[in-house]
Amino acid sequence: MSFKENFAWGAATAAYQIEGAASKDGKGPSIWDEYCKVRGNIKDGSSGDVACDHYHRFAGDVDLMAQIGLKAYRFSLSWSRILPEGTGSINTKGLDFYDQLVDALLEKQIVPYATLFHWDLPQALHLRGGWMNPDIPQWFADYTHVVAERLSDRVKHWFTLNEPQCFIGHGLLNGMKAPGLKMSLSDVLVATHHSLLAHGRAVQAIRAVDPAAAIGAAPTGSVAFPNSDSKADIQAAYEATFSVPGEGDLNPGGANTWLVSSEASWNIAWYTDPIFLGKYPEEGLKVFGDKVPRYTDAEMALINQPLDFCGINLYNGWKVEASQAGNRWEEGPMPQGDRLTAFKWPVTPEILYWGPRFFHERYGKPIYITENGMSAHDWVGLDGAVRDEQRIDFVGRYLREFRRAASEDIPVEGYFLWSLMDNFEWAEGYRERFGIIHVDFETQERRLKESAKWYSKVIATNGSDL
């Protein structure tokens, strides 16, 4: 059993994490440029000023993608590289960079998948209120129109927003990521609503330029998987996956200490139900109560634009089972000393079966895994090799579960491994390595890890050899 013909075997990156050239050729500052300047925000005191220097080295990086055999590449565009102030004057050199990148990909027969926003809001817009400003949906639409006008003749696959759970929740609620604010839940829900409106307007902007474009989004979340194959446990896992915990844990049967935290932002349905179903989940409305911003039917219709696929970034999940105490579910037991990545994230490959299954059941769309991978303790050996055997084992386990979904006729369209190369890992700086290409950040030398060579074989066999 292998995946469908023309399955999108890819890898993913984000602009701020790899491009560097932070103030080159007219680029304006983003909130991450500013956030990195504050002592203590980044654990190793670094920034994305240079990162992987992809801005200058993209041609060689595309050659490496071709050497691996990638069929698709998911990258994000820097809003402030294209519109330095977020609105108004266009930086043609910024657009030229992405124009050249797309051409280089197509020359190597690698399909470009463009993400419009991956956390790096222009600093100028942050100073005007950022996601709290009711004008930001139109700002985002205007930016999207500029990009679509230049690239949509060649870019046919688009993602609007990457992980609002992070740029809203971790950026505005708990201050863990740029811009590092700790706002009230009421304000955070307003910002979330504006981000959903921005998604809707961006979809409209792309379709106005290219009605045939394929469009989705790339949220993240923690998928629950059942402790057994019983109908009761499967239903419990489904309900837990799409639950909205609110300010505190709603599940009296047991809090998931890893991922379903007390942060109201860390859930899936509050972001995906509006874009796919045109409504906020009832549970969330009940929990958030009067903290939910006022909204109109017209706004929900704007958010609920027709989409072509459902993207989801999945790394780990949690086990649940049907409750014996009258609750909806209970957290299932995980073995003591169970598998953890270098980032101390649990290894739960089951989610690449249950996630696509649950998301397709709920939203009825084809599924892309838009990010999946792990941080490992990678270094160059004395013989020059980077033997990341744990990553090979990790990805192999997850892909077997994804293949199981494909075997049950769940429409899975593609898989984007995170990440193409080691890069700036946000608040962790350069302490975590997620790439299948090793980067020496002093010399910018690249070398394929053993996982890249293994992934080449997976792609060549269309996933039949795992």
C-alpha positions as CSV (number, residue, x, y, z in Angstrom):
1,M,0.0,0.0,0.0
2,S,1.3,3.5,-0.9
3,F,-0.2,6.9,-1.2
4,K,-2.3,8.2,-4.1
5,E,-0.6,9.2,-7.3
6,N,0.6,12.8,-7.3
7,F,0.7,12.8,-3.4
8,A,2.5,16.0,-2.3
9,W,5.7,14.9,-0.7
10,G,7.1,18.0,0.8
11,A,9.0,19.9,3.5
12,A,8.1,23.2,5.1
13,T,9.8,26.4,6.3
14,A,8.9,29.9,7.5
15,A,10.3,33.2,6.3
16,Y,11.6,34.6,9.6
17,Q,13.1,31.3,10.6
18,I,15.3,30.9,7.5
19,E,15.5,34.0,5.3
20,G,17.8,36.4,7.3
21,A,18.5,39.6,5.4
22,A,16.4,41.3,8.1
23,S,16.8,44.8,6.8
24,K,18.1,44.0,3.3
25,D,16.7,45.5,0.1
26,G,14.0,47.6,1.7
27,K,12.5,45.1,4.1
28,G,10.7,46.6,7.0
29,P,10.9,45.3,10.6
30,S,8.5,42.7,11.9
31,I,7.5,42.0,15.5
32,W,10.0,39.2,15.6
33,D,12.8,41.6,14.6
34,E,11.9,43.8,17.6
35,Y,11.1,41.0,20.0
36,C,14.5,39.5,19.5
37,K,16.2,42.7,20.6
38,V,14.8,42.4,24.1
39,R,17.3,40.7,26.4
40,G,15.9,37.4,27.7
41,N,13.2,36.9,25.1
42,I,15.3,34.4,23.1
43,K,17.0,31.7,25.2
44,D,20.4,31.8,23.4
45,G,20.3,35.6,22.8
46,S,20.1,35.1,19.0
47,S,17.7,36.4,16.3
48,G,16.7,35.8,12.8
49,D,18.8,38.6,11.4
50,V,20.9,36.0,9.4
51,A,19.2,32.7,10.2
52,C,20.0,30.4,7.3
53,D,20.7,33.3,4.9
54,H,18.1,31.7,2.6
55,Y,17.5,35.1,1.0
56,H,20.9,35.0,-0.6
57,R,21.2,31.2,-0.8
58,F,17.8,30.1,-2.0
59,A,19.0,28.8,-5.4
60,G,21.4,26.3,-3.6
61,D,18.6,25.4,-1.2
62,V,16.3,24.6,-4.1
63,D,19.0,22.4,-5.5
64,L,19.1,20.5,-2.3
65,M,15.3,20.1,-2.3
66,A,15.6,18.6,-5.8
67,Q,18.5,16.3,-4.7
68,I,16.2,15.0,-1.9
69,G,13.4,14.5,-4.4
70,L,10.8,16.8,-2.9
71,K,7.6,17.1,-4.9
72,A,6.3,20.2,-3.0
73,Y,7.7,23.0,-0.8
74,R,5.7,25.0,1.7
75,F,7.2,28.4,2.4
76,S,5.9,31.6,3.9
77,L,6.1,35.1,2.7
78,S,7.4,38.0,4.8
79,W,4.6,40.6,4.9
80,S,7.1,43.3,5.9
81,R,9.5,42.4,3.1
82,I,6.8,43.0,0.6
83,L,5.0,45.9,2.3
84,P,7.6,47.4,4.7
85,E,4.9,49.4,6.6
86,G,2.3,46.7,6.3
87,T,0.2,48.8,4.0
88,G,0.9,51.3,1.2
89,S,4.2,51.3,-0.7
90,I,5.2,48.0,-2.3
91,N,8.9,46.9,-2.0
92,T,9.5,45.5,-5.4
93,K,12.8,43.9,-4.4
94,G,10.9,41.9,-1.8
95,L,8.4,40.6,-4.3
96,D,11.2,39.9,-6.7
97,F,12.8,37.5,-4.2
98,Y,9.6,35.4,-4.0
99,D,9.2,35.6,-7.8
100,Q,12.7,34.2,-8.3
101,L,12.1,31.5,-5.6
102,V,8.9,30.3,-7.3
103,D,10.6,30.2,-10.6
104,A,13.5,28.2,-9.2
105,L,11.1,25.7,-7.6
106,L,9.2,25.2,-10.8
107,E,12.4,24.8,-12.8
108,K,13.1,21.8,-10.6
109,Q,9.5,20.6,-10.8
110,I,8.8,21.3,-7.2
111,V,5.2,22.6,-6.6
112,P,5.2,25.8,-4.5
113,Y,2.7,26.0,-1.6
114,A,2.7,29.6,-0.3
115,T,1.7,30.6,3.3
116,L,0.7,34.2,3.5
117,F,1.3,34.7,7.3
118,H,3.6,32.7,9.6
119,W,3.7,34.9,12.7
120,D,5.9,37.8,11.5
121,L,3.5,40.8,11.6
122,P,5.0,44.1,10.3
123,Q,6.1,46.1,13.3
124,A,4.4,49.2,11.8
125,L,1.0,47.4,12.0
126,H,1.7,46.2,15.6
127,L,2.1,49.9,16.5
128,R,-1.3,50.6,15.0
129,G,-2.9,47.9,17.2
130,G,-2.0,44.8,15.2
131,W,-4.7,42.1,15.5
132,M,-6.7,44.3,17.9
133,N,-7.3,46.8,15.1
134,P,-10.6,46.2,13.2
135,D,-8.9,47.4,10.1
136,I,-6.4,44.5,10.0
137,P,-8.6,42.1,8.0
138,Q,-8.5,44.7,5.1
139,W,-4.8,45.3,5.6
140,F,-4.3,41.5,5.2
141,A,-6.5,41.4,2.2
142,D,-4.6,44.3,0.5
143,Y,-1.3,42.5,1.2
144,T,-2.8,39.2,-0.2
145,H,-3.9,41.0,-3.3
146,V,-0.4,42.3,-4.0
147,V,1.1,38.8,-3.6
148,A,-1.6,37.1,-5.7
149,E,-1.2,39.6,-8.5
150,R,2.5,38.8,-8.7
151,L,2.6,35.0,-8.0
152,S,-0.8,33.4,-8.7
153,D,0.1,32.7,-12.4
154,R,2.5,30.1,-11.0
155,V,1.5,29.5,-7.3
156,K,-1.8,27.5,-7.3
157,H,-1.8,26.4,-3.6
158,W,-2.3,28.8,-0.8
159,F,-2.5,28.8,3.0
160,T,-3.8,31.9,4.7
161,L,-2.7,31.9,8.4
162,N,-0.3,29.5,10.1
163,E,-1.1,28.5,13.7
164,P,-3.3,31.3,15.1
165,Q,-3.1,29.3,18.4
166,C,0.5,30.5,18.6
167,F,0.6,34.0,17.1
168,I,-2.6,34.9,19.0
169,G,-2.4,32.7,22.0
170,H,1.3,32.7,22.7
171,G,1.9,36.1,21.3
172,L,-1.0,38.0,23.0
173,L,-2.3,35.9,25.9
174,N,0.7,34.4,27.7
175,G,3.6,36.5,26.1
176,M,5.7,33.5,25.2
177,K,6.2,34.7,21.6
178,A,6.3,38.0,19.7
179,P,5.0,40.6,20.5
180,G,5.2,39.2,24.0
181,L,1.9,40.6,25.4
182,K,-0.3,39.4,28.2
183,M,-3.8,40.6,27.3
184,S,-7.2,39.8,28.8
185,L,-9.1,36.9,27.4
186,S,-11.7,39.3,26.1
187,D,-9.1,41.2,24.1
188,V,-7.6,37.9,22.9
189,L,-10.9,36.7,21.6
190,V,-11.3,40.0,19.7
191,A,-7.9,39.5,18.1
192,T,-8.8,36.0,17.2
193,H,-12.1,37.2,15.6
194,H,-10.1,39.7,13.5
195,S,-7.7,37.0,12.4
196,L,-10.6,34.9,11.2
197,L,-12.0,37.8,9.3
198,A,-8.6,38.4,7.8
199,H,-8.5,34.8,6.7
200,G,-11.9,35.3,5.0
201,R,-10.9,38.5,3.2
202,A,-7.6,36.8,2.1
203,V,-9.5,34.0,0.5
204,Q,-11.7,36.5,-1.4
205,A,-8.6,38.4,-2.5
206,I,-6.9,35.3,-3.9
207,R,-10.1,34.2,-5.7
208,A,-10.6,37.6,-7.2
209,V,-7.2,37.2,-9.0
210,D,-7.3,33.4,-9.6
211,P,-10.8,31.8,-9.1
212,A,-9.2,28.3,-9.7
213,A,-6.7,28.6,-6.8
214,A,-6.6,25.9,-4.1
215,I,-6.9,27.5,-0.7
216,G,-6.8,26.4,2.9
217,A,-5.3,27.3,6.3
218,A,-2.7,25.8,8.6
219,P,-3.9,25.7,12.2
220,T,-2.3,23.5,14.9
221,G,-3.6,21.7,17.9
222,S,-3.5,18.6,20.1
223,V,-5.3,15.6,18.7
224,A,-6.7,13.1,21.2
225,F,-6.5,9.5,20.2
226,P,-8.5,6.6,21.8
227,N,-7.1,4.2,24.3
228,S,-8.9,1.4,22.5
229,D,-10.8,0.8,19.3
230,S,-14.1,0.7,21.2
231,K,-16.8,3.1,19.9
232,A,-17.0,4.8,23.3
233,D,-13.3,5.6,23.4
234,I,-13.3,6.7,19.7
235,Q,-16.2,9.1,20.4
236,A,-14.4,10.3,23.5
237,A,-11.3,11.1,21.5
238,Y,-13.3,12.9,18.9
239,E,-15.0,15.1,21.5
240,A,-11.7,15.8,23.3
241,T,-10.0,16.8,20.0
242,F,-12.6,19.5,19.3
243,S,-13.2,20.6,22.9
244,V,-12.7,24.2,24.0
245,P,-11.1,24.1,27.5
246,G,-11.6,27.8,28.1
247,E,-9.7,29.6,31.0
248,G,-9.6,26.4,33.0
249,D,-9.7,22.8,32.3
250,L,-13.3,21.8,31.4
251,N,-12.6,18.1,31.7
252,P,-13.1,17.0,35.3
253,G,-12.0,13.6,34.3
254,G,-8.4,14.7,34.1
255,A,-6.4,17.6,32.7
256,N,-4.0,16.9,29.9
257,T,-1.0,18.5,31.4
258,W,1.0,18.4,28.2
259,L,-1.1,20.2,25.8
260,V,-4.6,21.1,26.9
261,S,-3.4,23.7,29.3
262,S,-5.3,26.5,31.0
263,E,-4.8,28.7,28.0
264,A,-8.0,29.5,26.4
265,S,-6.3,29.8,23.0
266,W,-4.9,26.3,22.8
267,N,-7.7,24.4,21.1
268,I,-8.7,23.6,17.6
269,A,-12.4,24.1,17.1
270,W,-12.5,27.8,18.0
271,Y,-10.4,28.5,14.9
272,T,-11.5,25.8,12.5
273,D,-15.3,25.6,13.1
274,P,-15.8,29.2,12.0
275,I,-13.8,28.8,8.7
276,F,-15.3,25.4,7.8
277,L,-18.7,25.5,9.5
278,G,-19.5,29.2,9.7
279,K,-20.0,29.2,13.5
280,Y,-18.1,29.2,16.7
281,P,-18.4,26.0,18.7
282,E,-21.3,25.9,21.2
283,E,-19.0,24.7,23.9
284,G,-16.7,27.7,23.4
285,L,-19.6,30.2,23.4
286,K,-20.8,28.7,26.7
287,V,-17.3,28.7,28.4
288,F,-16.2,32.1,27.2
289,G,-19.6,33.7,27.8
290,D,-19.6,37.5,27.8
291,K,-16.0,37.5,26.8
292,V,-16.9,36.6,23.3
293,P,-16.9,39.7,21.1
294,R,-20.1,40.7,19.4
295,Y,-20.2,39.5,15.8
296,T,-22.8,39.5,13.0
297,D,-24.1,36.8,10.6
298,A,-22.4,38.7,7.8
299,E,-19.0,38.4,9.6
300,M,-19.4,34.7,10.1
301,A,-20.3,34.4,6.4
302,L,-17.2,36.3,5.5
303,I,-15.1,33.9,7.7
304,N,-16.8,30.9,6.1
305,Q,-15.4,31.2,2.6
306,P,-15.4,28.1,0.4
307,L,-12.1,26.2,1.0
308,D,-10.4,23.4,-1.0
309,F,-8.6,21.5,1.7
310,C,-7.9,21.3,5.4
311,G,-4.3,21.8,6.5
312,I,-3.2,20.9,10.0
313,N,0.1,21.1,11.8
314,L,0.4,18.0,14.0
315,Y,3.3,17.0,16.3
316,N,1.9,15.2,19.3
317,G,-1.3,14.3,21.0
318,W,-2.8,12.7,24.1
319,K,-4.6,9.5,24.9
320,V,-8.2,9.6,26.2
321,E,-10.9,7.0,27.0
322,A,-14.6,7.0,27.7
323,S,-15.2,8.2,31.3
324,Q,-16.5,5.8,33.9
325,A,-17.4,8.6,36.2
326,G,-20.1,10.4,34.1
327,N,-17.7,12.8,32.4
328,R,-17.3,13.0,28.7
329,W,-13.8,11.5,28.8
330,E,-10.8,10.8,30.9
331,E,-7.2,11.2,30.1
332,G,-5.7,7.7,29.3
333,P,-2.5,6.5,31.0
334,M,0.8,7.1,29.3
335,P,3.8,4.9,30.2
336,Q,6.3,6.3,32.7
337,G,9.5,7.3,30.9
338,D,7.7,7.2,27.5
339,R,9.4,8.5,24.3
340,L,10.2,12.2,24.1
341,T,11.9,14.3,21.4
342,A,14.8,16.6,22.2
343,F,12.2,19.4,22.7
344,K,10.6,17.1,25.4
345,W,7.5,16.6,23.2
346,P,5.8,13.2,23.5
347,V,6.0,10.9,20.5
348,T,2.4,9.9,19.6
349,P,2.3,8.7,15.9
350,E,-1.3,7.6,16.3
351,I,-2.4,11.2,15.7
352,L,-1.5,11.0,12.0
353,Y,-4.3,8.5,11.6
354,W,-6.9,9.9,14.1
355,G,-6.3,13.5,13.2
356,P,-7.0,13.2,9.5
357,R,-9.9,10.9,10.3
358,F,-11.5,13.3,12.8
359,F,-10.9,16.4,10.7
360,H,-12.3,14.8,7.5
361,E,-15.4,13.6,9.4
362,R,-16.0,17.0,10.9
363,Y,-15.2,19.2,7.9
364,G,-15.5,17.0,4.8
365,K,-12.3,18.3,3.2
366,P,-9.2,16.7,1.8
367,I,-6.4,16.7,4.3
368,Y,-2.8,18.0,4.2
369,I,-0.4,17.5,7.1
370,T,1.2,20.9,6.8
371,E,3.8,20.3,9.5
372,N,5.1,17.3,11.3
373,G,8.6,16.4,12.5
374,M,10.8,16.5,15.6
375,S,13.8,18.3,17.2
376,A,16.7,15.9,17.7
377,H,20.2,16.1,19.1
378,D,21.9,16.4,15.7
379,W,25.6,17.1,15.1
380,V,28.1,16.4,12.4
381,G,30.1,13.2,13.2
382,L,33.8,12.8,12.8
383,D,33.2,11.3,9.4
384,G,31.1,14.2,8.3
385,A,27.7,12.4,8.6
386,V,24.7,13.5,10.6
387,R,23.1,10.3,11.8
388,D,19.7,11.4,13.0
389,E,18.3,7.8,13.4
390,Q,15.6,8.9,15.9
391,R,14.1,11.3,13.3
392,I,14.0,8.5,10.8
393,D,12.2,6.3,13.3
394,F,9.8,9.2,14.3
395,V,8.8,10.1,10.8
396,G,8.5,6.5,9.8
397,R,6.1,5.8,12.7
398,Y,4.0,8.8,11.9
399,L,3.9,8.2,8.2
400,R,2.7,4.6,8.8
401,E,-0.3,6.0,10.6
402,F,-0.9,8.5,7.8
403,R,-0.7,5.7,5.3
404,R,-3.3,3.9,7.4
405,A,-5.6,6.9,6.9
406,A,-5.0,6.7,3.2
407,S,-5.8,3.0,3.1
408,E,-9.2,3.7,4.6
409,D,-10.0,6.2,1.7
410,I,-9.6,9.3,3.9
411,P,-8.6,11.9,1.2
412,V,-5.0,12.7,2.3
413,E,-3.3,15.0,-0.3
414,G,0.1,15.7,1.1
415,Y,2.7,15.7,3.8
416,F,5.1,18.5,4.7
417,L,7.9,17.5,6.9
418,W,9.0,20.1,9.4
419,S,11.5,21.2,8.6
420,L,13.6,21.4,5.4
421,M,16.6,22.7,7.3
422,D,17.7,23.6,10.8
423,N,16.7,27.1,11.5
424,F,15.8,29.8,14.1
425,E,13.4,28.1,16.4
426,W,11.6,31.2,17.8
427,A,12.1,31.7,21.5
428,E,14.6,28.7,21.6
429,G,16.9,30.4,19.2
430,Y,19.2,27.9,17.5
431,R,19.1,25.4,20.4
432,E,16.6,23.1,18.6
433,R,17.2,21.3,15.3
434,F,14.2,20.2,13.3
435,G,15.7,20.0,9.9
436,I,16.6,17.2,7.6
437,I,19.3,19.4,6.3
438,H,22.0,20.3,8.8
439,V,23.0,24.0,8.9
440,D,26.3,25.3,10.3
441,F,25.1,28.7,11.4
442,E,28.7,30.1,11.5
443,T,29.7,29.0,8.0
444,Q,26.2,28.5,6.5
445,E,27.4,25.1,5.2
446,R,24.5,22.7,4.5
447,R,24.7,18.9,4.5
448,L,22.0,16.3,4.1
449,K,21.3,14.4,7.3
450,E,20.7,10.6,7.1
451,S,16.9,11.4,7.4
452,A,17.1,13.4,4.2
453,K,18.5,10.4,2.4
454,W,15.9,8.2,3.9
455,Y,13.1,10.6,3.0
456,S,14.3,10.5,-0.6
457,K,13.6,6.8,-0.7
458,V,10.2,7.2,0.9
459,I,9.3,9.8,-1.8
460,A,10.7,7.6,-4.6
461,T,8.5,4.7,-3.4
462,N,5.5,6.9,-2.8
463,G,5.5,5.8,0.8
464,S,5.2,2.1,0.2
465,D,8.6,1.4,1.9
466,L,8.4,2.6,5.4
